[in-house]
Each structure stands twice: as C-alpha cells, then as structure tokens.
C-alpha cells in the first residue's frame, strides 16, 4: 500500500519549470542532450526522475570543459572496482554488498542499476556512449541475462550503448579520428592568416591537440582520491591523458543544482521528513534506539521507494546524543533503552536515485520538555532560524557559522550555564550583549558546545563535493571553524544543510574548565546540571535561490509543533517553506 493509498500526505509535485528550462545554454559546438520522455521510478506513486536530468548534467560538463579551453577530447568515466561503481565481495566472503552507483558516474549517466560500467563523452559535440558488461550462460544462470544494449540506450537516453569489451576499440577509433581532424585543421591553418588559424583551433588560443580526460582528484571531506577509469591499452594515450581537469570541472558543476535536481531532492526531503514524523509519533520510553532506525527505514522504503540511506542512521538517546557520529560501527544504534528523561537526537536521511537528504530532529522521548531540555532546544532552534532567515546569494558560510554560535551562547547565558564575569560591562536587563558574545567567540567557547561545522553541501553525496575547491576560501585553523566542510560564499543553486547543535561532551567541558579564557564565562555548578544531558541538533536542507532560500525539509520545529505531533497531531501544515 503506497503512502498516497493510505491517505498520508502527498509528496510534492515537480516544480513548474519546463524541460526546455532544464537545458543548459549551448554553443554552436555542443549538441542538445537526448533522453526526452524517459524516467526512472520505483512505481506505486514514487517520484519519476526524468533522465533529461543526467543529459543536462552531461551537457553542463561539456560546456564547462569547452569554456576551460578543451576543444577536441574524450571524457572516460568509471570508478571503483571494475568501472562505474562496481564493488567487490565483503572481506574474504562471497557476500556482495548492496550496489550503489559511484557518484560522479551517476551524475553523468544516471545508471543506478548497472555496475561495472564505463562511459565516454566526446568534446565538443557531447555525444554519450555507455559501456556495460556482457556475460555468458554461467553468470546469466545466477544473475539473469545480459541487459539488451538497445533497451539500456532507450532507458537512459544516451546516444549509444556498447559492451565493455568494446571500450578499447572505441577509444582508439575516437582518438585516431580526433588526431586526424586536428592535423587536417593544422594543415589548413598554415594557409590562412592568424585569425583563420585561431578560429580553426576553436578560439581562445587553446591547444587543439586531442586529449583523453579521466577523473582523479581529492575529496576534501574524506581525504580519499577518486580513482581514474582504467582499461587495457589506456597507456597508449599517456601523452594525451589528463587526470586533473575533469575532476575539478565536475566537482564545481555538482555544487549548484539544476531545477530537475531540486525536484528530486525535494522528494527525498519530503519522504525523509514524513518518516521522521512517523518516528516522532511512535517514540516512547521502553523502546530501543534500533527500533527508531527501523521505523525510519521502513517508511522511506515502503512509501518512498528509497532502498538506500544517505548515510548511517544516528539514533542517539540520552547521554549517547553527545557522540556526534553515534550509530557507526563502534557505537551502533542498539545500546540503550529509551528512558522518560531522555532527549532523542535522530539524524537520518534517505536517498532516491542516489540523491541524498540529511535531516536531524531532537525531542523529549516522553513527549514533554523539561525546563532545561526546552532551554537547550530553543537556543538551537533560534540558531537555525537566525541562519535560514539570512541565507541568500553572497552570504559567507563562515559568517553563518559564527552567527549560529552566537545564538547558542546567548541561550546558554539565559539558562545560566554561561555568565558575564565580574567586572565586565553587561546589559543589566539580561538583554543581548554583542560585545560579550564576541568575547566568548574569540575565546573559542562556541566550539566547546558546538564542536562541528554548521553544515555542508549536499547532493548526490551527503557531504557533497566542492567544499574547498580551487579558488574558494581555504579552511580555517580556528576551533569550530576548522570543522566546516566549506567556507564558500553561497551562490544561487547551492543546496546546503543548516545543522546547529548544542552538546555537553565531558572531555570538551573539562578542557574548557582548564582554560582560563573560557572558564571565566562558565558557571561550574550550573554546567554540572547538564553533565549526561547529551545534546540537541536540528538539521534542514536549504536551497539557495536568486532572492533568498527555500527550506526543502518539512519537519516540526517549534516546541508546540513537536509536542502536537508526538500526541498524534496532523503534519504537515503547509509545503513548501520559502524564505526571501
């Protein structure tokens, strides 16, 4: 039974932009992408992803490469394992982990169901060719018959589909053709004037010699390198091979999202938001943390067709909530029975067709806030509202992190954990005092209570690429700021998480009490009341628009909303939320 069949809230419809609006501007040297009328869907009312989305991505990469000086070239995309995302067995067993396509490859081709593939895109015409594995009877008996090449072409909207065994011959033929054309252009150019020769080379003074682009580069979040595609015979093109340009180009293209990508991310956010609501309604003392995780996964897969989570679910209750990545191997979501005095911090997001969501809700397990729980929750909520209310193109993400720290510090002053040292001028009425907050931030006190960055780019990956790309602000070495996954100035089309938090982590608190710069602001007795509290985090996914932003996440946030939903109240009240 689908979510719609049950009378549950209907997921958002795609925005009103037309297919023509999805098309990038094209030069006379690039061709429109193919794939019109082709969709990916899990059926039963789940979202229909137009394959034109990936045609748009390919065309955008080609345009960017041309603008960067590429005139005649082949892009060869592959990935881990044998090619486009193929994985291996688990440890020394024959168990195959659930397949999930490699992200860069998916960005170009949307081939979520095909492992061990390669792809080629020619420059400047943008012609796309996919190479899929072929196998014999023994493998077909276990895995089913080989995909029909024409069926794959029709499904994905690429120009041609060949077998992986054809890749070497394809590249050899294309490179030979491009070399011959380049030599012919050079011969013709010798007979013309300088302007004629410049036009023959494609303008801009670029080198017209063909290149073979493969993807290799550093992921600044993981510290790992994307592996370039490899196939037998590629060494013949070492003098024409470029391992760096494609990665930089694609990472930058992935930073800003097309309207079709936003529609898809709006869907993943909707499904994850409604799953959070279902968990919120079910949560009660006596449950186990893993049951909350199970409920979320069940809802997003059953009603949304989301087989994969965007990341390992974090279901941290009580003191476990001060472990930022609780739920991972060392601390799985199975160690605690929910108690009536616990705060639950649930950081969970599903993905659909490889596009992620990343949402965190925090609330009291018993359905009623204590005074201290409410005080911490509302200072985090104030930080999130402050940031979202200011988001628009041209805003520095570093400034937003500092703004969030300031709101959390103000809240901690209000609840008595922090205070103004004797002899320091302060507003006697208890109002905001920016000078005092500034001193606290300068003493790095914000990083004690929010020891992570405010948020990160999100898209095909949860921690999406491009955070510290060439030409963008570098990572700070200051506590708190050095945890930011990007220091960019925001631009239209970016999707970023806004996830302020406030935690009481004993090692950080003890270190602060040993640092006189920080200790002088802390009421030790009041701080000790929060030892073992855990933490609160609120996280939404926000799209930067031309005149402001749109919050793609639709979870209850105000205290009254949270309590009403926990009592069985109707949600959502409206969709979507737009700030401008």
C-alpha positions as CSV (number, residue, x, y, z in Angstrom):
1,X,0.0,0.0,0.0
2,X,1.5,3.3,-1.0
3,X,1.7,6.5,1.1
4,X,-1.0,8.0,-1.2
5,X,-3.2,5.0,-0.8
6,X,-3.2,5.3,2.9
7,X,-4.3,8.9,2.8
8,X,-0.9,10.1,4.0
9,X,0.4,13.5,2.9
10,X,1.1,13.6,-0.8
11,X,4.7,14.2,-1.8
12,X,5.4,17.4,-3.6
13,X,4.8,17.6,-7.4
14,X,7.7,18.7,-9.6
15,X,8.1,22.4,-10.0
16,X,6.6,24.1,-13.0
17,X,9.8,24.6,-14.9
18,X,9.7,23.1,-18.4
19,X,12.1,20.6,-19.9
20,X,13.4,23.5,-22.0
21,X,14.3,25.3,-18.9
22,X,16.4,22.3,-17.8
23,X,18.6,22.6,-20.9
24,X,21.9,24.5,-20.5
25,X,22.8,27.2,-22.9
26,X,24.7,25.6,-25.7
27,X,27.4,26.9,-28.0
28,X,27.4,26.1,-31.7
29,X,29.9,23.3,-31.0
30,X,27.7,21.4,-28.5
31,X,24.6,19.3,-29.1
32,X,21.4,19.2,-27.1
33,X,21.2,16.2,-24.8
34,X,18.9,13.2,-25.5
35,X,16.5,11.3,-23.3
36,X,13.3,13.3,-23.5
37,X,10.3,11.3,-22.1
38,X,12.4,8.7,-20.2
39,X,12.0,8.4,-16.5
40,X,13.2,6.3,-13.5
41,X,10.6,5.3,-10.9
42,X,10.1,2.7,-8.3
43,X,6.4,2.5,-9.2
44,X,3.4,2.9,-6.9
45,X,3.3,6.6,-7.0
46,X,7.1,7.1,-6.3
47,X,8.9,10.0,-7.9
48,X,9.5,9.9,-11.6
49,X,13.1,11.1,-12.3
50,X,13.4,12.4,-15.8
51,X,16.5,11.1,-17.5
52,X,16.9,14.5,-19.0
53,X,18.4,15.5,-15.6
54,X,21.5,13.5,-16.5
55,X,21.5,14.7,-20.1
56,X,21.6,18.2,-18.6
57,X,24.5,17.2,-16.4
58,X,26.5,15.9,-19.3
59,X,25.8,19.0,-21.4
60,X,26.8,21.2,-18.5
61,X,30.1,19.4,-18.0
62,X,30.9,19.6,-21.7
63,X,30.1,23.3,-21.7
64,X,32.3,23.8,-18.7
65,X,35.2,21.9,-20.3
66,X,34.9,23.9,-23.5
67,X,34.9,27.2,-21.5
68,X,38.1,25.9,-19.8
69,X,39.8,25.5,-23.1
70,X,39.1,21.9,-24.2
71,X,38.3,21.7,-28.0
72,X,38.6,18.1,-29.0
73,X,38.6,15.3,-26.4
74,X,37.1,12.2,-25.0
75,X,35.9,12.0,-21.4
76,X,36.2,8.5,-20.0
77,X,34.3,8.0,-16.7
78,X,34.5,4.9,-14.5
79,X,35.1,4.3,-10.8
80,X,35.9,1.9,-8.1
81,X,36.0,-1.9,-8.7
82,X,35.8,-2.6,-12.4
83,X,34.3,0.6,-13.7
84,X,31.2,2.7,-12.8
85,X,30.8,1.8,-9.1
86,X,31.2,-1.9,-9.2
87,X,32.0,-3.2,-5.8
88,X,33.8,-6.3,-4.5
89,X,32.8,-9.0,-2.1
90,X,32.7,-8.4,1.7
91,X,36.0,-9.2,3.3
92,X,37.0,-12.8,2.3
93,X,33.5,-14.0,1.7
94,X,31.3,-14.2,-1.5
95,X,28.8,-11.8,0.0
96,X,28.1,-8.9,-2.3
97,X,27.2,-5.6,-0.5
98,X,24.1,-3.8,-1.9
99,X,25.2,-2.0,-5.0
100,X,25.2,1.8,-5.1
101,X,26.5,3.6,-8.2
102,X,29.7,5.7,-7.9
103,X,28.6,9.4,-7.6
104,X,30.5,11.1,-10.4
105,X,29.4,8.3,-12.8
106,X,25.8,8.6,-11.7
107,X,25.9,12.4,-12.2
108,X,26.7,11.9,-15.8
109,X,24.6,8.9,-16.7
110,X,22.0,8.1,-14.0
111,X,22.8,4.4,-14.4
112,X,21.8,3.4,-10.9
113,X,21.1,-0.2,-11.8
114,X,24.2,-1.0,-13.8
115,X,27.5,-1.9,-12.1
116,X,31.0,-2.2,-13.6
117,X,30.2,0.2,-16.5
118,X,32.2,2.8,-18.3
119,X,31.1,5.9,-20.0
120,X,32.5,8.2,-22.7
121,X,31.5,11.7,-23.8
122,X,33.1,13.4,-26.7
123,X,34.0,17.1,-26.8
124,X,32.8,19.3,-28.4
125,X,29.7,17.5,-29.7
126,X,28.7,15.9,-26.3
127,X,27.9,12.5,-27.8
128,X,27.5,10.0,-24.9
129,X,28.4,6.3,-25.1
130,X,27.8,3.8,-22.2
131,X,29.7,0.5,-22.0
132,X,28.0,-2.3,-20.0
133,X,29.3,-5.7,-19.1
134,X,28.4,-8.8,-21.1
135,X,28.4,-12.3,-19.6
136,X,27.9,-15.9,-20.5
137,X,25.5,-18.7,-19.5
138,X,27.0,-19.5,-16.2
139,X,26.7,-15.9,-14.9
140,X,23.3,-15.5,-16.6
141,X,22.1,-18.5,-14.6
142,X,22.8,-16.7,-11.4
143,X,22.4,-13.0,-12.3
144,X,20.0,-13.2,-15.1
145,X,20.5,-12.4,-18.8
146,X,22.7,-9.6,-20.0
147,X,20.9,-6.3,-20.5
148,X,19.8,-5.7,-24.0
149,X,22.0,-2.8,-25.3
150,X,19.2,-1.1,-27.2
151,X,16.9,-1.3,-24.1
152,X,19.6,0.3,-22.0
153,X,20.0,3.1,-24.5
154,X,16.3,3.7,-24.5
155,X,16.1,3.6,-20.7
156,X,19.0,6.0,-20.0
157,X,18.7,8.3,-23.0
158,X,22.3,8.1,-24.1
159,X,23.4,8.1,-27.7
160,X,24.9,4.6,-27.9
161,X,25.4,1.6,-25.7
162,X,28.2,-0.9,-26.3
163,X,29.7,-3.8,-24.4
164,X,32.7,-3.1,-22.0
165,X,34.8,-5.3,-24.3
166,X,34.3,-2.6,-27.0
167,X,35.8,0.2,-24.9
168,X,39.4,-0.1,-26.0
169,X,38.5,-0.2,-29.7
170,X,36.1,2.7,-29.2
171,X,38.7,4.9,-27.6
172,X,41.3,4.0,-30.2
173,X,38.9,4.9,-33.1
174,X,37.8,8.2,-31.5
175,X,41.3,9.3,-30.6
176,X,42.6,8.4,-34.1
177,X,39.7,10.4,-35.7
178,X,40.4,13.4,-33.5
179,X,44.1,13.3,-34.2
180,X,43.4,13.2,-38.0
181,X,41.0,16.1,-37.8
182,X,43.4,18.1,-35.7
183,X,46.2,17.5,-38.2
184,X,44.0,18.5,-41.0
185,X,43.0,21.7,-39.3
186,X,46.6,22.5,-38.7
187,X,47.5,21.9,-42.3
188,X,44.6,24.1,-43.4
189,X,45.6,26.7,-40.8
190,X,49.0,27.1,-42.3
191,X,47.5,28.6,-45.4
192,X,45.4,31.2,-43.7
193,X,46.0,34.3,-41.7
194,X,46.4,34.4,-37.9
195,X,42.6,34.9,-37.4
196,X,41.8,31.9,-39.6
197,X,44.2,29.7,-37.6
198,X,42.7,30.9,-34.3
199,X,39.2,30.1,-35.5
200,X,40.3,26.6,-36.6
201,X,41.6,26.0,-33.1
202,X,38.2,26.9,-31.6
203,X,39.1,30.3,-30.3
204,X,40.7,31.5,-27.1
205,X,44.2,30.4,-28.1
206,X,43.7,26.9,-26.8
207,X,45.7,23.8,-27.9
208,X,43.7,21.8,-30.5
209,X,45.6,18.6,-29.9
210,X,43.1,15.9,-28.7
211,X,43.1,14.9,-25.0
212,X,41.8,11.9,-23.1
213,X,40.2,13.1,-19.8
214,X,39.9,10.7,-16.9
215,X,38.7,11.6,-13.4
216,X,41.1,11.7,-10.5
217,X,41.0,14.2,-7.6
218,X,41.0,14.7,-3.8
219,X,37.7,14.6,-1.9
220,X,38.3,17.2,0.8
221,X,35.8,15.6,3.2
222,X,37.1,12.1,3.2
223,X,40.7,12.7,2.2
224,X,40.4,10.0,-0.4
225,X,41.1,10.2,-4.1
226,X,38.6,9.4,-6.8
227,X,40.2,6.6,-8.9
228,X,40.5,7.2,-12.7
229,X,39.0,4.8,-15.1
230,X,41.4,2.2,-16.4
231,X,41.1,-0.2,-19.3
232,X,43.5,-2.4,-21.2
233,X,45.5,-0.2,-23.7
234,X,44.9,3.2,-22.0
235,X,48.7,3.5,-21.5
236,X,48.9,4.2,-25.3
237,X,47.4,7.7,-24.6
238,X,49.7,8.7,-21.7
239,X,51.0,11.7,-23.7
240,X,47.4,12.9,-24.3
241,X,45.9,11.9,-20.9
242,X,44.7,14.5,-18.4
243,X,43.9,13.2,-14.9
244,X,43.1,16.5,-13.2
245,X,40.9,18.8,-15.3
246,X,37.8,16.7,-15.4
247,X,37.6,16.2,-11.6
248,X,37.9,20.0,-10.9
249,X,35.3,20.7,-13.6
250,X,32.7,18.1,-12.4
251,X,33.1,18.9,-8.7
252,X,32.3,22.6,-9.5
253,X,29.3,21.6,-11.7
254,X,27.9,19.5,-8.9
255,X,28.0,22.4,-6.4
256,X,25.0,24.1,-7.9
257,X,21.8,22.2,-8.7
258,X,19.5,22.3,-11.8
259,X,15.7,22.6,-11.3
260,X,15.3,18.9,-12.0
261,X,17.9,18.1,-9.3
262,X,16.0,20.3,-6.9
263,X,12.7,18.5,-7.7
264,X,14.4,15.2,-6.9
265,X,15.9,16.5,-3.7
266,X,12.6,18.0,-2.7
267,X,11.2,14.5,-2.9
268,X,13.9,12.8,-0.9
269,X,13.5,15.5,1.8
270,X,9.7,15.1,1.8
271,X,10.0,11.3,2.3
272,X,12.6,11.6,5.0
273,X,10.6,14.4,6.7
274,X,7.5,12.3,6.8
275,X,9.5,9.3,8.1
276,X,10.8,11.5,10.9
277,X,7.2,12.4,11.7
278,X,6.2,8.8,11.9
279,X,9.1,8.0,14.2
280,X,8.3,11.0,16.3
281,X,4.7,9.8,16.8
282,X,5.9,6.3,17.7
283,X,8.7,7.2,20.1
284,X,8.1,6.4,23.7
285,X,10.0,5.2,26.8
286,X,10.8,1.5,26.8
287,X,11.7,1.3,23.1
288,X,15.2,0.6,21.8
289,X,17.2,3.0,19.7
290,X,17.4,0.5,16.9
291,X,13.6,0.4,16.7
292,X,13.6,4.1,15.8
293,X,16.1,3.4,13.0
294,X,14.0,0.5,11.7
295,X,10.8,2.6,11.6
296,X,12.5,5.3,9.6
297,X,14.0,2.9,7.1
298,X,10.7,1.0,6.7
299,X,8.8,4.2,6.0
300,X,11.2,5.6,3.4
301,X,11.5,2.3,1.5
302,X,7.9,1.2,1.7
303,X,6.3,4.5,0.9
304,X,9.1,6.3,-1.0
305,X,11.0,3.5,-2.8
306,X,14.2,4.6,-1.1
307,X,16.3,1.5,-0.8
308,X,19.4,3.3,0.5
309,X,20.0,5.6,3.4
310,X,22.2,8.6,2.6
311,X,24.5,7.7,5.5
312,X,24.5,5.6,8.6
313,X,21.5,6.5,10.7
314,X,22.2,8.2,14.1
315,X,19.6,7.3,16.7
316,X,21.2,8.7,19.9
317,X,19.1,9.0,23.1
318,X,20.0,10.4,26.5
319,X,23.8,10.7,27.0
320,X,24.5,9.0,23.7
321,X,23.5,12.2,21.9
322,X,26.8,13.8,22.8
323,X,28.6,11.3,20.4
324,X,28.4,13.2,17.1
325,X,28.5,10.1,14.9
326,X,26.7,7.7,17.2
327,X,25.3,4.7,15.2
328,X,28.5,3.9,13.4
329,X,30.5,0.7,13.9
330,X,31.9,1.5,17.4
331,X,28.6,2.7,18.8
332,X,25.6,1.1,16.9
333,X,22.0,2.1,17.5
334,X,21.4,-0.7,19.9
335,X,22.9,0.2,23.2
336,X,20.1,2.0,25.0
337,X,16.5,1.5,26.1
338,X,14.7,4.9,25.9
339,X,14.1,6.4,29.3
340,X,11.4,9.0,30.2
341,X,14.0,11.7,30.9
342,X,15.9,11.3,27.6
343,X,16.2,13.6,24.7
344,X,16.3,11.8,21.4
345,X,18.6,13.1,18.7
346,X,17.8,11.3,15.4
347,X,19.9,12.1,12.4
348,X,18.5,10.1,9.4
349,X,18.0,10.7,5.7
350,X,17.1,8.5,2.8
351,X,18.3,8.8,-0.8
352,X,16.4,8.2,-4.0
353,X,18.2,7.6,-7.3
354,X,21.4,8.5,-5.5
355,X,20.3,12.0,-4.4
356,X,20.5,12.5,-0.7
357,X,18.7,14.0,2.2
358,X,20.2,14.7,5.6
359,X,17.7,15.6,8.4
360,X,18.0,15.8,12.2
361,X,15.2,16.0,14.7
362,X,15.6,16.3,18.5
363,X,12.8,15.9,21.0
364,X,11.9,14.5,24.5
365,X,11.2,10.8,24.5
366,X,8.3,11.1,26.9
367,X,6.6,13.9,24.8
368,X,7.1,16.7,27.3
369,X,10.1,19.0,27.6
370,X,11.7,19.7,31.0
371,X,12.7,23.3,31.5
372,X,16.3,22.5,30.8
373,X,15.5,20.5,27.7
374,X,13.4,23.3,26.4
375,X,16.0,25.9,27.1
376,X,18.7,24.0,25.1
377,X,16.2,23.1,22.3
378,X,15.1,26.7,21.9
379,X,18.6,28.1,21.7
380,X,19.4,25.6,18.9
381,X,16.2,26.4,17.2
382,X,17.0,30.1,17.4
383,X,20.4,29.5,15.8
384,X,18.8,27.6,12.9
385,X,16.1,30.2,12.4
386,X,18.7,33.0,12.5
387,X,20.8,31.4,9.8
388,X,18.0,30.3,7.5
389,X,16.5,33.8,7.7
390,X,19.7,35.3,6.4
391,X,20.6,32.8,3.6
392,X,20.8,34.2,0.1
393,X,23.5,34.5,-2.6
394,X,26.6,36.4,-1.4
395,X,26.4,35.3,2.2
396,X,29.6,33.9,3.7
397,X,29.1,30.4,5.3
398,X,31.8,31.3,7.8
399,X,29.7,34.2,9.0
400,X,26.7,32.0,9.3
401,X,28.6,29.6,11.5
402,X,29.6,32.4,13.8
403,X,26.0,33.7,13.9
404,X,24.8,30.2,15.0
405,X,27.5,30.1,17.7
406,X,26.3,33.4,18.9
407,X,22.7,32.4,19.3
408,X,23.7,29.2,21.2
409,X,25.9,31.2,23.5
410,X,23.0,33.6,24.2
411,X,20.8,30.7,25.0
412,X,23.4,29.3,27.4
413,X,23.6,32.6,29.2
414,X,19.8,32.7,29.5
415,X,19.7,29.3,31.2
416,X,22.7,30.0,33.5
417,X,25.4,27.8,32.1
418,X,27.3,30.8,31.0
419,X,27.6,34.2,32.7
420,X,29.3,37.5,32.4
421,X,32.5,37.6,34.5
422,X,32.7,40.1,37.3
423,X,34.0,43.5,36.3
424,X,32.8,43.1,32.7
425,X,30.2,45.6,31.4
426,X,26.9,44.0,30.5
427,X,23.3,44.8,29.9
428,X,21.8,44.5,33.4
429,X,18.4,43.7,32.0
430,X,19.8,40.5,30.6
431,X,19.3,41.6,27.0
432,X,21.6,40.7,24.2
433,X,25.1,42.0,24.5
434,X,27.0,41.5,21.3
435,X,30.3,42.6,22.9
436,X,30.2,39.8,25.5
437,X,29.1,37.2,22.8
438,X,32.0,38.4,20.7
439,X,34.5,37.8,23.6
440,X,33.1,34.3,24.1
441,X,33.5,33.5,20.4
442,X,37.0,35.0,20.4
443,X,37.8,32.6,23.3
444,X,36.6,29.7,21.1
445,X,33.8,29.0,23.6
446,X,31.3,28.3,20.8
447,X,33.4,25.3,19.7
448,X,33.1,23.8,23.1
449,X,29.3,23.5,22.8
450,X,29.1,23.2,19.0
451,X,32.2,21.2,18.1
452,X,31.2,20.7,14.4
453,X,30.6,22.8,11.4
454,X,27.2,24.5,10.8
455,X,26.5,22.4,7.7
456,X,27.7,21.1,4.4
457,X,26.9,20.9,0.7
458,X,24.5,18.1,-0.2
459,X,23.5,16.4,-3.4
460,X,24.5,13.0,-4.8
461,X,26.7,12.7,-1.8
462,X,25.6,13.6,1.7
463,X,28.8,15.5,2.2
464,X,28.8,16.7,-1.4
465,X,31.9,17.7,-3.3
466,X,33.3,21.2,-3.9
467,X,33.6,22.4,-0.3
468,X,37.2,23.5,-0.6
469,X,37.6,23.6,-4.4
470,X,40.4,25.6,-6.0
471,X,39.6,29.3,-6.0
472,X,37.3,29.1,-2.9
473,X,38.1,30.3,0.6
474,X,40.5,27.9,2.4
475,X,39.8,26.0,5.6
476,X,40.4,28.0,8.9
477,X,42.6,26.6,11.6
478,X,40.4,28.0,14.4
479,X,38.4,25.7,16.7
480,X,34.9,25.3,15.3
481,X,35.7,26.9,12.0
482,X,38.2,24.2,11.1
483,X,35.3,21.7,11.3
484,X,33.4,23.5,8.5
485,X,33.1,21.4,5.3
486,X,33.1,24.5,3.2
487,X,33.9,28.2,3.7
488,X,32.3,29.3,0.5
489,X,30.3,32.4,-0.2
490,X,26.9,31.0,-1.2
491,X,25.6,31.3,-4.7
492,X,22.2,30.6,-6.4
493,X,21.6,26.9,-6.8
494,X,23.6,25.6,-3.9
495,X,21.9,23.2,-1.5
496,X,23.4,23.2,2.0
497,X,22.5,21.7,5.4
498,X,21.8,24.0,8.3
499,X,22.5,21.9,11.4
500,X,23.4,23.9,14.6
501,X,23.7,21.9,17.7
502,X,24.5,22.2,21.4
503,X,26.2,19.3,23.3
504,X,27.6,18.6,26.7
505,X,30.7,16.5,26.0
506,X,32.7,15.8,29.1
507,X,36.2,15.9,27.6
508,X,35.4,19.3,25.9
509,X,33.8,20.7,29.1
510,X,36.8,19.5,31.2
511,X,39.2,21.1,28.8
512,X,37.2,24.4,28.9
513,X,37.4,24.5,32.7
514,X,41.2,24.1,32.4
515,X,41.4,27.1,30.0
516,X,41.1,30.4,31.9
517,X,40.0,32.2,28.7
518,X,36.9,30.0,28.7
519,X,36.4,29.1,32.4
520,X,35.8,32.7,33.4
521,X,32.5,32.6,31.4
522,X,31.2,29.3,32.9
523,X,29.0,28.8,35.9
524,X,30.5,25.4,37.0
525,X,27.7,24.4,39.3
526,X,25.1,25.1,36.6
527,X,27.2,23.4,33.9
528,X,27.3,20.2,36.1
529,X,23.5,20.1,35.9
530,X,23.9,19.2,32.2
531,X,26.5,16.5,32.6
532,X,25.0,13.5,30.9
533,X,22.4,15.5,29.1
534,X,23.6,14.5,25.7
535,X,22.8,17.1,23.1
536,X,20.4,18.7,20.7
537,X,20.8,19.2,16.9
538,X,18.3,20.4,14.3
539,X,19.2,19.9,10.6
540,X,17.4,21.1,7.5
541,X,18.4,21.0,3.8
542,X,18.1,24.5,2.3
543,X,18.3,25.5,-1.4
544,X,19.8,29.0,-2.1
545,X,17.5,30.8,-4.6
546,X,18.1,34.0,-6.5
547,X,16.3,36.1,-3.9
548,X,16.6,34.1,-0.7
549,X,16.2,30.4,0.0
550,X,13.8,27.5,0.2
551,X,13.8,25.0,3.0
552,X,13.3,21.6,1.4
553,X,12.9,19.9,4.8
554,X,9.4,19.8,6.3
555,X,9.7,18.6,9.9
556,X,8.0,20.0,13.0
557,X,10.4,22.5,14.6
558,X,8.6,24.9,17.0
559,X,8.1,23.4,20.5
560,X,4.4,23.4,20.1
561,X,4.6,21.7,16.8
562,X,6.8,18.9,18.1
563,X,4.6,18.2,21.1
564,X,1.4,18.3,19.0
565,X,2.9,15.7,16.5
566,X,4.1,13.5,19.4
567,X,0.5,13.4,20.6
568,X,-0.7,12.3,17.2
569,X,-1.4,15.7,15.6
570,X,-1.6,16.2,11.8
571,X,1.5,17.1,9.9
572,X,2.5,18.9,7.7
573,X,0.6,22.1,7.9
574,X,2.0,23.5,4.6
575,X,4.5,22.9,1.9
576,X,7.0,24.2,1.0
577,X,8.6,26.9,3.2
578,X,10.3,29.7,1.3
579,X,12.4,32.5,2.8
580,X,13.1,35.6,0.8
